[in-house]
Amino acid sequence: MVDNGSPGHNRRNVLKAAGALGAFIGLGGVTAATPGRKPGPKEDEIVVGVGASVADAEATVAPEIPDDAEIVHKNETLGYVAVKLPEQASTQAKEKLKNRVASANGVEYAEDNATFETLVVPNDPQYDQQYAPQQVGCEEAWETTFGSSDVSIAVIDQGIQYDHPNLAENMDGSVSNYGYDFVDNNDDPYPVSQDENHGTHVGGIAAGGTNNGEGHAGISNCSMLSARALGDGGGGSLTDIADAIQWSADQGADVINMSLGGGGFNDTMNNACEYARDQGSLLIAAAGNDGGSVNYPAAYDSVMAVSAIDSNENLANFSSRGPEIELAAPGVNVLSTVNWDDYDSLSGTSMASPVAAGVAGLAKSAHPDMTNAELRDHLKSTAVDIGLSDDNQGAGRVDAANAVADGDDGDDGDDGDDGDDGGDDEPDEPGECGAEVNTASVEGELSGGWWGNPSDTYTYELQTADPCASTITLDGPSDATFDLYLTLDGRTPTTSDYDERSYNWGSDEEITVDLDGSETFGILVDRYDGSGSYTLTVEELGK
């Protein structure tokens, strides 16, 4: 193999391979459901986004895809199209196509049409009275306002039973049938079954009728829009949710609630959230129910992530946590509306998010001139520190009384000095390199042909507290030649754009680098000849 000389340094979008383990970050091939077609997750589409200067996304992408692939959906406002792949396309083939399309002129990214799920931990109802409004200070806030009908909250979720006796009066009549159905592509977002009650429950928390002598008390009496982007099975596609976000922002929603998550980072959703933020909407989302790191879309910078606490203000054991958390809210056994004309208590960060959204509606009602950025800061500055770490509560438990008032009497949990975040106050004394070792590995397979898989790309983020060196090892088939390329700033390597490489005959390669802690690895495993399975291992040493 011939040395191509010094590598170039052209920036490219980071495409992360499916199936990564340990510290590898992977975008799994999941899904798609476009308006007018069968709803729910599919594993046969990718989403391609184009630059702002591109006038026709479909015309730009079409020449870059194979004849047996098809553009099945487009959104010119957000600048993306969804491409359906043929049944025989493997996960590796999908990665190959994404790499090819992403390098075309005018294209900014290519990614999976990821699946998002409702974030609810169902349980049997055990409570016949509420605690959430009282816990967040609604009784005092209601002395000032129950919420203005001029303030709108969009609920991106399953459909809402908009004729529920405790919801009908607060539905936003400015839109036909109070919303839009992005799952089935029609203007009626009504649930299709009794089991599709997640959206009805979430909507009833944020804006169920209050002080009306009917059922439970919602957090606010703000107007509510229903954007049905999840089907009755609880799942929905990336494109449906992105379209719903854009639509909600275009309707002028002051607050957008998203009690959903699970698709990982993707540019399409990120762009949709940034679009809504730039249009003036405040986006609030559930942190997640796996007890781990914060899910997307809550983890995006443009979205407020909300964790769940119980009636004793302890973090719910299911609640996700991390530095992205901005607020905590009640999310265990929260009473609200369900289909048909009924009530039930459910648990999850799905319930905590609309509590925060309802408080945002109350605050906006009391302070109508606040921008969405000011409202976001105001909710945090008026939150109450309940003694949890920053990763668990963010600025603190959302507080309606403080948010409706001027905010001067609120506990400002935003200074980060309260609570233990688990980090070290002082750095450790330097030790020997190798005192800490982190190892992560992933398996893959390379082959030839159009729907084959000639290369894989990965991203690895450093895991040790004080990294000092790393060895990246490729073990492949004896009768093939695979090469290993590495970048240190996270960009996707190519055979002409890399920082380090190992390209001997055969498939066993190794790269060793010194680290200062600022690195993110971009890794390319490239097939020169032959085919077969391989194992990629990163051994990271810390002091």
C-alpha positions in Angstrom: 0.0 0.0 0.0 1.3 3.4 -1.0 1.7 6.2 1.5 -0.5 9.1 0.4 1.7 11.7 2.2 0.7 14.1 4.9 -3.0 14.1 5.7 -5.3 17.0 4.9 -7.6 18.6 7.5 -11.0 19.2 5.8 -13.8 19.3 8.4 -16.6 16.8 7.8 -19.8 15.9 9.6 -19.2 13.2 12.3 -21.1 10.0 11.3 -21.2 7.5 14.1 -21.5 3.8 13.4 -24.3 1.6 14.6 -23.6 -1.1 17.2 -20.8 0.6 19.2 -20.3 -0.6 22.7 -18.8 0.9 25.9 -17.6 4.4 25.4 -18.3 4.3 21.6 -21.2 6.6 20.6 -23.3 4.9 17.9 -26.4 6.0 16.0 -28.4 2.8 15.5 -30.4 2.2 12.4 -34.0 2.7 13.5 -37.0 4.0 11.8 -39.2 6.1 9.8 -42.8 6.9 9.4 -43.8 9.7 7.0 -47.2 11.3 6.8 -49.8 9.3 4.9 -48.0 6.0 5.3 -48.1 3.3 7.8 -47.2 4.9 11.2 -44.6 3.7 13.7 -40.9 2.8 13.6 -39.2 1.4 10.5 -35.5 0.4 10.0 -35.3 1.4 6.3 -34.9 5.2 6.1 -32.2 7.8 6.4 -32.7 11.6 6.8 -30.5 13.9 4.7 -30.2 17.6 5.6 -29.0 20.3 3.2 -27.5 23.7 3.7 -29.6 26.9 4.1 -28.6 28.1 0.7 -30.0 25.0 -1.0 -33.4 25.8 -2.6 -34.5 22.3 -3.4 -33.5 19.5 -1.0 -35.0 16.8 -3.1 -33.2 17.8 -6.3 -29.9 18.0 -4.4 -30.2 14.6 -2.8 -31.9 12.5 -5.6 -28.8 12.2 -7.8 -26.7 10.9 -4.9 -28.9 7.8 -4.0 -29.1 4.4 -5.8 -31.9 3.8 -8.3 -33.6 1.4 -5.8 -33.7 4.0 -3.0 -36.5 6.5 -2.9 -37.2 9.9 -1.4 -40.5 9.5 0.5 -40.7 12.7 2.5 -39.4 16.2 2.5 -39.5 19.3 4.7 -38.3 22.4 2.8 -38.6 24.7 5.9 -36.1 22.6 7.9 -34.2 21.5 4.7 -34.3 17.7 4.8 -35.6 14.7 3.0 -36.2 11.1 4.1 -34.8 8.4 1.9 -36.3 4.8 1.9 -33.8 2.0 1.3 -34.6 -1.3 -0.3 -35.3 -4.3 1.8 -31.9 -6.0 1.1 -29.9 -3.0 2.4 -27.9 -4.0 5.5 -26.9 -1.8 8.4 -23.5 -1.6 6.9 -25.0 -0.6 3.5 -26.9 2.2 5.2 -23.7 3.5 6.7 -22.0 3.4 3.3 -24.9 5.4 1.7 -24.9 8.0 4.6 -21.1 8.6 4.0 -21.6 9.0 0.3 -24.6 11.3 0.5 -23.0 13.4 3.3 -20.0 14.2 1.1 -22.1 15.6 -1.7 -22.2 19.3 -2.5 -24.9 21.2 -0.5 -25.5 18.3 1.9 -24.8 19.0 5.6 -25.6 15.6 7.2 -27.1 12.2 6.7 -28.5 10.2 9.6 -31.0 7.5 10.6 -34.7 8.3 10.9 -34.5 7.5 14.6 -37.4 6.2 16.8 -38.6 8.1 19.8 -40.8 6.6 22.5 -43.1 7.9 25.2 -41.4 8.2 28.6 -43.8 6.7 31.0 -43.5 4.2 33.8 -47.1 2.9 34.1 -48.4 1.8 37.5 -51.7 1.0 39.2 -53.4 4.1 40.5 -53.0 4.4 44.3 -53.8 8.0 45.0 -57.2 9.7 44.9 -55.8 13.2 45.3 -53.1 15.3 43.8 -49.8 16.5 45.2 -48.0 18.0 42.2 -49.7 21.4 42.0 -49.3 21.9 45.7 -45.7 20.8 45.6 -44.7 23.4 43.0 -46.6 26.3 44.6 -49.6 26.5 42.3 -52.0 27.5 45.0 -50.1 30.7 45.6 -49.6 31.3 41.9 -53.3 30.9 41.2 -54.0 33.8 43.4 -52.4 35.9 40.6 -53.3 33.9 37.5 -54.8 30.5 36.5 -53.1 31.0 33.1 -54.0 33.1 30.1 -55.8 31.7 27.1 -53.4 34.0 25.1 -50.5 31.7 26.1 -50.3 28.5 24.2 -48.7 25.2 25.1 -48.1 22.7 22.3 -48.0 19.0 23.3 -46.0 16.9 20.9 -47.0 13.4 21.9 -49.8 10.9 21.2 -53.1 12.4 20.3 -55.1 14.3 23.0 -58.8 13.5 23.7 -59.7 17.1 23.1 -63.4 16.6 24.0 -62.5 15.2 27.5 -64.7 17.1 29.9 -61.6 18.5 31.7 -59.7 19.4 28.6 -62.2 20.8 26.1 -62.4 24.3 27.6 -58.6 24.8 27.3 -58.0 23.4 23.8 -56.7 26.0 21.3 -59.6 26.7 18.9 -57.4 28.8 16.5 -56.5 25.5 14.7 -58.9 23.0 13.2 -59.5 20.2 15.7 -57.0 21.9 18.0 -53.9 20.5 16.3 -52.6 18.2 13.6 -51.9 14.5 13.2 -48.4 14.0 11.8 -48.6 10.2 12.1 -51.5 9.8 9.7 -51.1 13.1 7.9 -54.5 14.7 8.6 -55.9 17.5 10.6 -57.5 15.5 13.3 -55.1 14.5 16.2 -57.7 12.5 18.1 -56.4 9.3 19.7 -57.2 6.2 17.8 -57.7 3.9 20.8 -58.3 3.9 24.5 -54.7 2.8 25.1 -53.4 5.9 23.3 -53.7 8.0 26.5 -50.2 9.2 27.0 -50.9 12.5 25.2 -54.2 13.0 27.0 -52.4 12.5 30.4 -49.5 14.8 29.5 -51.9 17.5 28.2 -54.1 17.3 31.3 -51.0 17.9 33.5 -49.9 21.0 31.7 -53.3 22.6 30.9 -56.2 20.5 32.3 -59.2 22.6 33.5 -58.5 24.3 36.8 -61.1 25.8 39.2 -63.9 24.5 36.9 -65.5 22.0 39.3 -64.5 19.1 37.0 -62.0 16.3 37.6 -58.4 17.2 38.5 -56.6 20.5 38.5 -54.1 21.1 35.7 -51.1 23.3 36.4 -52.5 26.1 34.1 -55.5 27.2 32.1 -53.4 28.1 29.1 -54.5 27.2 25.6 -53.3 23.8 24.4 -52.4 22.5 20.9 -52.2 18.8 20.1 -49.4 17.7 17.7 -49.9 14.0 17.3 -46.4 12.6 16.4 -46.5 9.3 18.3 -48.9 6.5 17.3 -51.0 4.3 19.6 -48.1 1.9 20.1 -46.1 4.7 21.7 -43.5 5.1 19.0 -42.9 7.7 16.4 -40.4 8.7 13.7 -37.8 11.4 13.8 -39.3 13.1 10.8 -42.9 13.2 12.2 -41.6 14.7 15.5 -39.3 17.2 13.7 -42.3 18.3 11.5 -44.4 18.6 14.7 -41.8 20.8 16.3 -41.7 23.1 13.3 -45.5 23.2 13.0 -45.9 24.1 16.7 -43.4 26.9 16.4 -45.1 28.2 13.2 -48.4 28.2 15.2 -46.8 30.6 17.6 -46.6 28.2 20.5 -45.2 29.9 23.6 -44.2 26.6 25.1 -43.6 23.2 23.5 -43.7 20.1 25.7 -42.0 16.9 24.5 -42.5 13.9 26.8 -40.6 11.6 24.6 -37.1 10.4 23.8 -34.8 7.6 22.9 -33.5 8.2 19.4 -30.1 9.5 20.3 -28.5 12.7 18.9 -29.4 13.6 15.4 -29.1 16.7 13.3 -32.7 16.7 12.1 -34.2 16.9 15.6 -31.5 19.4 16.7 -32.2 21.6 13.8 -36.0 21.5 14.4 -35.5 22.4 18.1 -33.2 25.3 17.2 -35.7 26.4 14.6 -38.5 26.5 17.2 -36.3 28.3 19.7 -35.4 30.9 17.1 -39.1 31.3 16.4 -39.7 32.2 20.0 -40.9 29.0 21.6 -39.6 27.6 24.9 -38.9 23.9 24.5 -39.2 21.6 27.5 -38.6 17.8 27.5 -38.6 14.8 29.7 -35.1 13.7 30.8 -35.7 10.0 30.4 -36.6 7.0 32.5 -33.6 4.7 32.3 -31.8 6.1 35.3 -28.8 6.9 33.1 -27.8 10.0 31.1 -30.2 12.5 29.8 -32.1 11.4 26.7 -32.6 13.5 23.5 -34.3 15.8 22.7 -34.0 16.9 26.3 -30.2 16.9 26.0 -30.1 19.5 23.2 -28.9 22.9 24.2 -32.1 24.5 22.9 -34.3 22.4 25.2 -34.9 22.5 29.0 -34.4 19.0 30.4 -36.6 18.1 33.4 -35.9 15.3 35.9 -38.6 13.6 38.0 -39.0 13.8 41.8 -41.6 12.1 44.1 -43.9 13.6 46.7 -41.1 13.7 49.2 -38.9 15.6 46.8 -36.5 12.7 46.3 -35.2 12.0 42.8 -37.3 9.2 41.3 -35.2 6.1 40.9 -36.1 5.8 37.2 -35.2 9.5 36.4 -32.3 10.1 34.0 -29.7 12.6 35.3 -26.7 14.6 34.2 -25.3 18.1 33.6 -28.1 18.9 31.0 -30.8 18.8 33.7 -32.2 22.3 34.3 -35.2 21.7 36.5 -36.9 19.0 38.6 -40.6 18.5 38.9 -43.1 16.0 40.3 -43.2 12.8 38.2 -44.3 9.9 40.4 -48.0 9.0 40.7 -49.2 12.2 39.0 -53.0 12.3 38.5 -54.3 13.5 35.2 -56.8 12.9 32.4 -56.9 9.7 30.4 -59.1 8.3 27.6 -62.1 8.1 27.6 -63.4 10.9 30.0 -61.4 9.2 32.8 -58.5 9.9 35.2 -55.5 8.0 36.3 -52.1 8.3 38.1 -49.0 7.6 36.0 -45.2 8.0 36.7 -42.3 9.1 34.6 -40.3 12.1 33.5 -43.1 12.3 30.9 -45.2 13.6 33.8 -42.5 15.9 35.2 -42.0 17.7 31.9 -45.6 19.0 31.5 -45.6 20.2 35.1 -42.7 22.4 34.2 -44.4 23.4 30.9 -47.5 24.4 32.8 -45.5 26.5 35.2 -43.8 28.1 32.2 -47.3 28.9 30.9 -48.3 30.5 34.3 -45.1 32.6 34.3 -45.6 33.7 30.7 -49.2 34.6 31.6 -47.9 36.8 34.5 -45.0 38.2 32.5 -46.3 38.4 28.8 -43.4 40.5 27.6 -40.8 37.9 28.5 -38.9 36.3 25.6 -38.4 32.6 25.5 -34.8 33.0 26.6 -35.8 35.3 29.5 -38.5 32.8 30.5 -36.0 30.0 30.5 -33.7 32.0 32.8 -36.6 33.1 35.0 -37.8 29.5 35.6 -34.3 28.5 36.7 -33.7 31.6 38.8 -37.0 31.1 40.7 -36.5 27.3 41.2 -36.2 26.0 44.7 -33.1 24.1 45.8 -34.4 20.8 47.4 -30.9 19.6 48.3 -30.2 17.3 45.4 -27.1 17.5 43.2 -27.0 19.7 40.2 -27.1 16.6 37.9 -30.3 15.6 39.6 -32.2 18.8 40.0 -30.5 21.4 37.8 -31.3 24.8 39.2 -33.9 23.2 41.5 -37.5 22.2 41.7 -39.7 24.3 39.5 -41.8 26.8 41.5 -45.0 28.4 40.2 -45.4 30.9 43.1 -41.9 32.3 42.6 -42.2 32.2 38.8 -45.5 34.2 38.7 -44.1 36.7 41.2 -41.1 38.9 40.3 -38.7 36.1 41.3 -36.8 38.0 43.9 -38.0 35.6 46.6 -37.0 32.4 44.8 -34.2 30.2 45.8 -31.7 30.5 43.0 -30.3 27.1 42.4 -28.4 28.3 39.3 -25.2 29.1 41.1 -24.2 25.5 41.3 -22.9 25.8 44.8 -25.6 23.8 46.5 -25.7 20.0 46.5 -23.0 17.5 45.7 -22.4 16.8 42.0 -20.1 14.0 42.7 -17.1 15.7 41.2 -13.7 16.4 42.9 -13.2 19.8 44.3 -9.4 19.5 43.9 -7.6 17.6 41.1 -5.8 14.4 42.0 -2.1 14.4 42.4 -0.4 13.3 39.1 0.4 9.6 39.1 1.9 7.1 36.8 0.4 6.7 33.3 -1.7 3.6 33.4 -2.9 4.0 37.0 -6.3 4.0 35.4 -7.3 1.9 32.4 -10.5 2.1 30.3 -11.0 -0.4 27.5 -13.9 -0.4 24.9 -14.3 -2.6 21.9 -16.7 -3.1 19.0 -17.1 -5.7 16.4 -17.9 -5.1 12.7 -17.7 -6.6 9.2 -16.4 -5.2 5.9 -17.3 -6.4 2.4 -17.4 -5.3 -1.2 -20.2 -4.3 -3.7 -22.6 -1.4 -3.7 -24.8 -2.7 -0.8 -21.6 -4.1 0.9 -19.8 -2.3 3.6 -16.2 -1.1 2.6 -15.6 1.0 5.7 -16.9 1.8 9.2 -16.5 5.1 11.2 -16.7 5.5 14.9 -16.4 8.3 17.5 -14.7 7.6 20.9 -14.8 10.1 23.8 -12.1 9.9 26.5 -13.3 8.2 29.7 -10.4 8.4 32.3 -10.1 11.3 34.7 -6.6 12.3 33.6 -5.9 10.6 30.2 -2.3 10.3 29.2 -2.0 7.7 26.3 -4.1 5.3 24.2 -3.6 2.4 21.9 -6.2 1.6 19.2 -6.0 -2.0 17.9 -7.6 -3.6 14.9 -7.8 -7.4 14.7 -9.2 -8.6 11.4 -9.3 -11.7 9.0 -6.0 -13.2 8.0 -6.9 -13.3 4.3 -7.9 -9.7 3.9 -6.3 -6.2 4.1 -8.0 -3.7 6.4 -6.5 -0.3 7.4 -6.9 1.9 10.5 -7.1 5.7 10.4 -7.4 8.1 13.4 -8.2 11.8 14.0 -7.8 13.4 17.4 -10.4 16.2 17.1 -13.5 14.0 16.5 -13.8 14.7 12.7 -14.5 11.6 10.6 -11.3 10.3 9.0 -10.9 9.4 5.4 -8.0 7.7 3.6 -6.7 11.2 2.7 -7.8 13.1 5.9 -6.4 11.7 9.1 -3.9 12.4 11.9 -2.5 8.9 12.4 -2.8 5.7 10.5 -1.7 2.0 10.4 -1.9 0.4 6.9 0.2 -2.7 6.8 -0.6 -5.7 4.6 -3.1 -7.9 6.5 -5.8 -6.8 8.9 -4.0 -6.4 12.2 -3.2 -2.8 12.8 -2.3 -0.7 15.8 -1.9 3.1 16.6 -0.5 4.5 19.9 -0.9 8.2 20.8 -0.1 10.4 23.7 -3.1 12.4 25.2 -3.5 15.7 27.0 -7.2 15.2 27.7 -8.7 17.4 25.0 -8.9 14.7 22.3 -12.0 13.0 20.8 -11.1 10.1 18.5 -12.5 9.8 15.0 -11.8 6.2 13.8 -12.0 4.8 10.3 -11.7 1.0 9.6 -11.2 0.7 5.8 -11.3 -2.3 3.5 -8.4 -2.4 1.0 -8.9 -6.0 -0.1 -10.9 -9.0 0.9 -13.8 -9.2 3.5 -14.6 -10.5 6.9 -15.3 -9.6 10.6 -13.0 -7.5 12.8 -12.7 -6.3 16.4 -11.7 -2.7 17.1 -10.4 -2.0 20.6 -9.4 1.2 22.4 -7.3 1.0 25.5 -7.1 4.4 27.2 -4.6 5.0 30.0 -5.0 7.6 32.7 -2.8 8.8 35.5 
